[in-house]
């Protein structure tokens, strides 16, 4: 490890500001959507592309961003990501048509996919020398996430109400330029030589996801059995199948298929996909109900969503970890999804003449409670059985799965609402009925996720991330116990199952405003498979408090 960077705390300010802005980007546009719809001519069905264009690009390229950080150097990828994000923000702010706006949002998503993993890698480089300093740095970096989510909801309303909707993108331009000017504070560590970049895999999975969403969104207009819809869905299947073939055959794949043999990874990813498919559509349609039915302005709509965001922040950073230590992952994931389903069923009772206090506030708080109970345990369950050298990859996969579930869920429920007539702006009873239908279907998705999770995880133990296998000179990989018997050295104590141990072993939660936390893994740089010479250094008390 190189000498301690004397400017590391100033560098942390840059990275924390980056975390703040990336998370804010997922929440700031929500309250601006109706104004963007009026000015740019989006139909009610097309409006979801403002969100999904970003999510598809971000989720589809996230693993590639981590891989590029390994190979090319994290600072170089970080600078490239911010350059791309600023360019996308300029396009989105200046857009005069719906298609240009969608392109700008997609470019922003590409930038975010490069920024997120490289920022985490840089933080590890700066503070890996001292676990205590790393813990402080992670606490500050993590606190920027809920702050960004909360600020996005509030600032989106302020900008849209008193300036104009382009300001939700303009704000990224000066901040991005300032961040680029400050990158001299970041360590300029070269990339790792050797290995290739699986660009074809990244392109195939991103294109397949985009085509699937496009087909689902268009289906209510063209017909589910029309030739166009069938060909589009078939093309999406072919592209996703091609991705799997590439992962099996290419050297240095984005997602080695053997990772799916990790215990609980499959069931946890299924839970995350269904959680995203239920939660993000709820957030989207609730914004529209507040403004298009209740007649709230942008600022009032943003303020109405703050109670949900605050509850998420409190539970994810202070309470869920304690519950996880006491009850384990499975009941919290399944129970959280069922609580989310209950909140969505309650939201489905909204009325055209409803009020925020009666129709929205209590139901939205119940839904937020379910989300906060399920997200962190699902993250931990996905990573708990992975060896340390694969824990970062498992983290990247489960984050990607959440984004994919969000995109497909929003596309499907937008299609449901559109097919039922939610495009008839001004017809308040019809709009309310269609939003209610979307909430009911989202509740069904969450309920299925809860029940399937409880059944799929039955009998499985969520072990903590396992240490890398030792390699015996003659007989290949061996466990620590086998290594001890062969060499006479002391065996490493086997970690206790996750369901019975304090949560600090694997993950420190960091809440976001709409999408939940991103974990800190012990011994690995999250989003990538690169080992990092550090430990999270978390005491049980600090871990339970979410730092």
Secondary structure, 3 states (H helix, E strand, C coil): CCCCCCCHHHHHHHHHHHHHHHHHHHHCCHHHHHHHHHHHCCCCCHHHHHHHHHHHHHHHHHHHHHHHHHHHCHHHHHHHHHHHHHHHHHHHHHCCCHHHHHHHHHHHHHHHHHHHHHHHHHHHHHHCCCHHHHHHHHHHHHHHHHHHHHHHHHHHHHHHHHCCCCHHHHHHHHHHHHHHHHHHHCCCCCCCCCCCCCHHHHHHHHHHHHHHHHHHHHHHHHCCCCHHHHHHHHHHHHHHHHHHHHHHHCCCCCCCHHHHHCCCHHHHHHHHHHHHHHHHHHHHHHHHHHHHHCCCCHHHHHHHHHHHHHHHHHHHHHHHHHHHHHHCHHHHHHHHHHHHHHHHHHHCCCCCCCCHHHHHHHHHHHHHHHHHHHHHHHHHHHHHCCEHHHHHHHHHHHHHHHHHHHHHHHHHHHHHHHHCCCCCCCCHHHHHHHHHHHHHHHHHHHHHHHHHHHHHCCCCCCECCECCCEEECCCEEECHHHHHHHHCCCCCCCCCEHHHCCHHHCCCCCCCCCCCCCCCCCCECCCCCCECCCCCCCCHHHHHCCC
